[in-house]
Amino acid sequence: MGQNLAEKILSRHLIEGRMVPGEEIAIRIDQTLTQDATGTMAYLQFEAMGIDRVRTKLSVSYVDHNTLQTGFENADDHLFLQSVAAKYGIVFSRPGNGICHQVHLERFAVPGTTLLGSDSHTPTAGGIGALAIGAGGLEVAVAMAGGPFYFTMPEVIRINLHGRLSPWVSAKDVILEVLRLLTVKGGVGKIIEYGGDGVKTLSVPERATIANMGAELGATASIFPSDEVTRAFLRAQGREEDWVELLPDPDAVYSQVLDIDLGSLEPLVAQPHMPDRVARVREVGPIKVDQVAIGSCTNSSYADLMRVAAMLKGRRVHPEVSLVISPGSRQVFYLLAQNGALADLIAAGARILECACGPCIGMGQAPPSGGVSVRTFNRNFRGRSGTADASVYLAGPEVAAATALTGVLTDPRDLGMPPITVTLPERFPVDDGLLIFPPPAGTEVEIRRGPNIKPLPAAQPLPEEISAPVLLKLGDNITTDDISPAGAKYLPLRSNIPALAEHAFEGIDPTFAGRAREAGRGIIVGGQNYGQGSSREHAALCPMYLGIKAVIAKSFARIHRSNLINFGILPLIFVREEDYEGVEQGDVLALDLRGGLEAEVLTIRNVTRGTSFQVRHGLSPRQRRILLAGGLLNYTKQHS
């Protein structure tokens, strides 16, 4: 029986376990990446391990999230990150060099390798044929220290793309269609592999757009084959020597196969406030729009912005629309300036932002009160834009540009423009001047630590008995933004857990942090897909700091569940989902753990109501040991 793409890469990197879906495996990691919103904590964790040098083939520290410097905190963090990179052998990408996933695709991602990143959109590199996985910063720190990455072997879904996209339909519409079919929970425990004759019609940046938003499916990774299209992209980047062919075996087996006719797709849009609320643009109708934002790690490539520039050339943005554009990398920005496209964007009335994540993570450009924003981003969770009552729609660059011109949500086919063809350069301008490569090992380097950088809070070993009140009862699809918010107000606190913890669940219940401190310990109850979204481990760190001992939910998102385990919080799943209804906020729950989690099914007593219900933990033996040790950092120290 042949192997699919994921199995080929996993088998070459397998350290422990069997590649049987549902079983825990461990793989060797070739490359890691961090970004500044998660990186500061990851490197504090790496320092705590006492390792003198990273042990991966390549590790890169990017600054792309916290670039809005309204105080000293972000600038201090950047100096810390730069000095840590120099000391431990890490490449440092300076502010302004670009968004981590776009730059990594251009300069570092290699087909057939494994990449682990402390950002949920790390799977972007699957567009080039790498097996790229998002994880919590602590797991990335362990990988940098030479440790394996443990996770549950996923199923592999095959999505066959047939034919060719019609004019005005883009790669963004492909992944929106996949989200419509599978939903934000449909990829949990799965790797999405793309194939079919339509793949060869998609460029590497288009493939990367599709792989990027696989994170919104909850997928472990998304991957495309490495073929002659991949080779041409690497050649244009001056990296043809990194190319290897990577194709599935003809008799490869998949758990599920879906087929999508590219030619049948129309311009699509994800409606507020979830990426899978997908409809055709023409179905949603010409709603009035206040803001259009083009960029993010999903749609900020050269080809994306060239299409936008061609649509705006000689025209003017609607007077009631604010249009902001963020190039994905300095390379993209330079090309736009060199060929005159940047002048076309400026002349049309676009506001050009720096090469960074910016509005995608709420770092500036919040919409007006009650406003409507159309964005080429990957997430439209309520409040993520920085405006609690804004309505955010997700669409491709062509829909966004058409909307900016008309002032209402617009299908670009309705503008009557001729189709736009963008040809990628045969040779991209390569300038790695904003990449700082580390000095030789042993070079004396002083670590710069600003006053906002606080020590990593220590997790405690799991007690023999948990008896605590339910401090919050939540519904389905609670996001990491809900738990630990992003945005200009909060991101500068990412290296200061005591300060950031004060804002935990702030958008849902502003009293939560105070009540948690008063209670001393607590339990959270959630619905389906608890913890979806970002890889930020702060969504586990802050509750841990506030005394949360367990989270009981109907189901968990993959990365967040791992983060809970890594920081000593017990993730439990209702055996019977209807038992969720029998627990209310304020109930005191008791759980006897003297058996050390050996039993798969545990009984929880609702002391307040005099009832009981069963939960299961689904922990591997290694994960049980991690929890009993008080988290992954404690466990790693004990076994190093």
Sequence and secondary structure as in RCSB ss.txt:
>XXXX:A:sequence
MGQNLAEKILSRHLIEGRMVPGEEIAIRIDQTLTQDATGTMAYLQFEAMGIDRVRTKLSVSYVDHNTLQTGFENA
DDHLFLQSVAAKYGIVFSRPGNGICHQVHLERFAVPGTTLLGSDSHTPTAGGIGALAIGAGGLEVAVAMAGGPFY
FTMPEVIRINLHGRLSPWVSAKDVILEVLRLLTVKGGVGKIIEYGGDGVKTLSVPERATIANMGAELGATASIFP
SDEVTRAFLRAQGREEDWVELLPDPDAVYSQVLDIDLGSLEPLVAQPHMPDRVARVREVGPIKVDQVAIGSCTNS
SYADLMRVAAMLKGRRVHPEVSLVISPGSRQVFYLLAQNGALADLIAAGARILECACGPCIGMGQAPPSGGVSVR
TFNRNFRGRSGTADASVYLAGPEVAAATALTGVLTDPRDLGMPPITVTLPERFPVDDGLLIFPPPAGTEVEIRRG
PNIKPLPAAQPLPEEISAPVLLKLGDNITTDDISPAGAKYLPLRSNIPALAEHAFEGIDPTFAGRAREAGRGIIV
GGQNYGQGSSREHAALCPMYLGIKAVIAKSFARIHRSNLINFGILPLIFVREEDYEGVEQGDVLALDLRGGLEAE
VLTIRNVTRGTSFQVRHGLSPRQRRILLAGGLLNYTKQHS
>XXXX:A:secstr
 B  HHHHHHHHHEEES   TTSEEEE  SEEEEEHHHHHHHHHHHHHTT SS  SSEEEEE  SS   SSHHHH
HHHHHHHHHHHHHT EEE TTSB HHHHHHHHT  TT EEEESSTTGGGGGGGT EEEE  HHHHHHHHTT  EE
EE  EEEEEEEES   TT  HHHHHHHHHHHH TTTTBTEEEEEESGGGGGS HHHHHHHHHGGGGGTBSEEE  
B HHHHHHHHHTT GGG   B   TTB  SEEEEEEGGG   EEE TT TT EEEHHHH   B SEEEE TTTS 
SHHHHHHHHHHHTT    TT EEEE  SBHHHHHHHHHHTHHHHHHHHT EE  SS GGGGTSS    TT EEEE
SSS   TTTTS TT EEEEE HHHHHHHHHHSB   GGGG          SS     TTEE    TT        
TT           SEEEEEEEEE  SS BHHHHS  STTTGGGTT HHHHHTTTTTTT TTHHHHHHHHSSEEEE
  TTBTBS   THHHHHHHHTTEEEEEES B HHHHHHHHHTT EEEEESSGGGGGG  TT EEEEE TTTT SS
EEEEEETTTTEEEEEE    HHHHHHHHHTSHHHHHHHT 
